[in-house]
Amino acid sequence: MNSANRVSLALIATVMLALSSQEAGAQGPAGKIVRIVVPAPLGGPADVLARLLANQIGQMQGPTMVVENRPGASSDIGTEAVSRAAPDGNTLLITNNNLVITKHIRPSLAYDPMTSFEPICLLVNVPLVVVVNGSSPYVSLSDLLSAAKARPNSLTIGAFGPASSPHIIEESLKRIAQVDWTYVPFSGDAPAVTALLGGHVTALVATYSGVMEQVASGKLRVLAATGRERIRALPDVPTIAEYGISASGFKDFDVSAWLGLLAPAHTPQDAIAHLTALFMSALQTPELKAKLLPQGLYPDATCGAPFAALLKKDFEYYGRVIREAKIGAE
């Protein structure tokens, strides 16, 4: 996701070394090579996930997985390349929520997120949170919203963006609560966290992985998780839906970032079934979980039709908020 989930340099180095060793060896059964396109730069969460999976599948004697980074144009360059690839199961895409956002911002895209791909699996959930400075007077989401209602436009809420999942959540929260505050865009979680620590913004909507170190040290305080379930590492922090705020929309609030696996449209179903089994087996290994969980990446097993339904739900949700809030690509 282009929300800047920070991953340790040591982990990246380990993944790169392992994958290099794998690629230098045998090419798996019958020399089969599968290309995983990541439409994001080296070292981001999608890239690290792809390389960890490629390495794990190699250890399982599966086909050789070669990760190809094709960043640019808010993920569009790599994503479009996969949409045009041969539907033979040998070219895959690991991407994030951008897939179902960008079409609403740039309708002229050469691919359609709902028809140009075969959804395979949601691989990991990336929880998002509403967070404030550890010294903030706001100790709950209700406190923050009450202050925003009492003092319109006096609060500033930062988020990666514009037109990112955190930005769209911020706008959705503002509209449901019927409050006014000022949105402050950032180029990623890291500069947003720096601004929050410095007292330059009131709160952030950010990935949990991007703030987890400061939360653990007490420098930042999480007010709420944006997904349906509480974050495993923060069992005492409620979700937005749990607040029970009477305004329509809160009880059903359920928005998280994710990383998913897709293939070009018309890829044969037997190939999809094989890839599903392969990636799910790799994702559920204790070794891979041990690397993902400390990064705030939570393995999932939503595959096939349920994953397609999630894409449709998110596509409609993001589109509605983008239209209502008049979010552009500026």
Residue pairs with C-beta under 8 A, 6 or more apart in sequence:
1 45
1 46
1 96
1 97
1 98
1 126
1 164
1 165
1 207
1 257
1 258
1 259
2 40
2 44
2 74
2 75
2 96
2 98
2 160
2 164
2 188
3 126
3 128
3 160
3 164
3 165
3 166
3 188
3 189
3 206
3 207
3 210
3 257
4 44
4 160
4 187
4 188
4 189
4 190
4 207
4 210
5 44
5 45
5 126
5 189
5 207
5 209
5 210
5 295
5 296
5 297
6 189
6 190
6 209
6 210
7 43
7 44
7 45
7 48
7 209
7 295
8 295
11 48
11 291
11 295
12 42
12 43
12 48
15 48
15 51
15 52
15 55
16 51
18 51
18 55
19 51
19 54
19 55
19 58
19 67
22 54
22 55
22 58
22 59
22 64
23 64
23 66
25 58
26 64
27 33
27 63
27 64
28 58
28 61
28 62
28 63
28 64
29 61
29 62
29 63
32 63
32 64
32 90
33 63
33 64
33 65
33 66
33 90
34 63
34 64
34 65
34 66
34 89
34 90
34 91
34 92
35 65
35 66
35 68
35 90
35 91
35 92
36 50
36 53
36 54
36 65
36 66
36 67
36 68
36 92
36 93
36 94
37 68
37 70
37 78
37 79
37 81
37 82
37 91
37 92
37 93
37 94
38 44
38 46
38 47
38 50
38 67
38 68
38 69
38 70
38 71
38 78
38 94
38 95
39 46
39 70
39 71
39 72
39 75
39 76
39 77
39 78
39 79
39 93
39 95
39 98
40 46
40 47
40 69
40 71
40 75
40 78
40 95
40 96
41 47
41 69
41 71
42 69
45 96
45 126
45 209
45 259
45 295
45 297
46 94
46 95
46 96
46 259
47 67
47 69
48 295
49 94
49 123
49 124
49 259
49 292
49 297
50 65
50 67
50 94
51 67
52 288
52 291
52 292
53 65
53 94
53 123
53 279
53 282
53 283
53 288
54 65
54 66
54 67
56 282
56 283
56 285
56 287
56 288
57 63
57 65
57 278
57 279
57 282
58 64
58 65
60 278
60 281
60 282
62 278
62 282
63 278
68 78
69 78
70 77
70 78
70 81
71 77
71 78
72 78
74 98
74 102
75 95
75 96
75 98
75 99
75 102
76 102
76 106
76 109
78 93
78 95
79 93
79 95
79 98
79 99
79 111
80 109
80 110
80 111
82 91
82 92
82 93
82 117
82 262
82 263
82 264
83 110
83 111
83 116
83 117
83 264
83 265
84 111
84 264
85 91
85 264
86 264
87 118
87 263
87 264
87 265
87 266
87 267
87 268
88 267
88 268
88 271
89 263
89 267
89 268
89 271
89 272
89 274
89 275
91 263
91 264
92 120
92 261
92 262
92 263
92 275
93 117
93 261
93 262
93 263
94 123
94 259
94 260
94 261
95 259
95 260
95 262
96 126
96 257
96 258
96 259
96 260
97 164
97 165
97 257
97 258
97 314
97 318
98 164
99 113
99 117
99 260
99 262
99 311
100 113
100 311
100 314
100 315
100 318
101 163
101 164
101 165
101 168
101 318
101 322
102 109
102 113
102 163
103 109
103 112
103 113
103 315
104 318
104 319
104 322
104 323
105 163
105 322
105 327
105 328
105 329
106 329
111 117
113 311
113 315
114 311
114 312
114 315
115 265
116 264
116 265
117 262
117 263
117 264
117 265
118 262
118 263
118 264
118 265
118 266
118 267
118 272
119 260
119 262
119 304
119 307
119 308
119 311
120 260
120 261
120 262
120 263
120 272
120 275
120 276
120 279
120 303
120 304
120 307
121 260
121 261
121 276
121 279
121 280
121 300
121 301
121 302
121 303
121 304
121 307
122 258
122 259
122 260
122 261
122 300
122 302
122 303
122 307
122 310
123 258
123 259
123 260
123 261
123 279
123 283
123 299
123 300
124 258
124 259
124 283
124 292
124 297
124 298
124 299
124 300
125 227
125 256
125 257
125 258
125 297
125 298
125 300
126 207
126 208
126 209
126 256
126 257
126 258
126 259
126 296
126 297
126 298
127 207
127 208
127 209
127 225
127 226
127 227
127 231
127 256
127 257
127 296
127 298
128 165
128 166
128 169
128 205
128 206
128 207
128 208
128 225
128 226
128 227
128 255
128 256
128 257
129 205
129 206
129 207
129 208
129 211
129 222
129 223
129 224
129 225
129 226
129 231
129 234
129 237
130 141
130 144
130 173
130 203
130 204
130 205
130 222
130 223
130 224
130 226
130 240
131 196
131 203
131 204
131 205
131 206
131 211
131 215
131 220
131 221
131 222
131 223
132 138
132 144
132 196
132 202
132 203
132 204
132 220
132 221
132 223
133 196
133 197
133 199
133 219
133 220
133 221
134 214
134 218
134 219
134 220
134 221
136 202
136 203
136 221
137 143
138 144
138 147
138 202
138 203
138 223
139 221
139 223
140 223
140 243
141 223
141 224
141 238
141 240
141 243
142 243
142 245
143 223
144 155
144 202
144 203
144 223
145 177
145 179
145 245
147 154
147 155
148 154
148 155
148 174
148 177
148 179
148 180
148 181
149 177
149 178
149 179
152 179
152 180
152 181
153 180
153 181
153 182
154 181
155 181
155 182
155 202
155 203
156 181
156 182
156 183
156 184
156 200
156 201
156 202
156 203
157 170
157 174
157 181
157 182
157 183
157 184
157 201
157 202
157 203
157 204
157 205
158 183
158 184
158 185
158 186
158 192
158 195
158 196
158 201
158 203
158 204
158 205
158 206
159 166
159 167
159 169
159 170
159 183
159 184
159 185
159 186
159 192
159 204
159 205
159 206
160 166
160 167
160 185
160 186
160 187
160 188
160 189
160 192
160 206
161 167
161 183
161 185
161 186
162 185
162 327
162 328
162 329
162 330
163 322
163 327
163 328
163 329
165 255
165 257
165 318
166 204
166 205
166 206
166 207
167 183
167 185
167 205
167 327
168 255
168 318
168 321
168 322
168 325
168 327
169 205
169 226
169 255
170 183
170 205
171 183
171 321
171 324
171 325
171 327
172 249
172 253
172 255
172 321
172 325
173 205
173 240
173 253
174 180
174 181
175 321
175 324
175 325
176 247
176 248
176 249
176 250
176 253
177 245
177 247
177 250
178 247
181 202
184 195
184 201
186 192
186 195
188 210
189 206
189 207
189 209
189 210
189 211
190 210
192 201
192 204
192 206
192 210
193 204
193 206
193 210
193 211
193 214
193 220
195 201
196 203
196 204
196 220
197 214
197 219
197 220
203 223
204 211
205 226
207 257
207 296
208 215
208 222
208 225
208 231
208 233
208 234
208 296
209 295
209 296
209 297
210 296
211 220
211 222
212 233
212 296
214 220
215 221
215 222
215 234
222 234
222 237
223 237
224 237
224 238
224 239
224 240
224 243
225 231
225 234
225 237
225 238
225 239
225 240
226 239
226 240
226 253
226 254
226 255
226 256
227 239
227 254
227 255
227 256
228 239
228 241
228 254
228 256
229 239
230 237
230 238
230 239
230 242
231 237
232 293
232 298
233 296
239 253
239 254
240 250
240 253
241 250
241 251
241 252
241 253
241 254
243 250
244 250
244 251
255 317
258 300
258 310
259 297
260 307
260 311
261 275
261 279
263 271
263 272
263 275
272 304
276 303
276 304
280 301
280 303
282 288
283 289
283 299
283 301
284 299
284 301
288 299
289 299
292 298
292 299
302 310
321 327
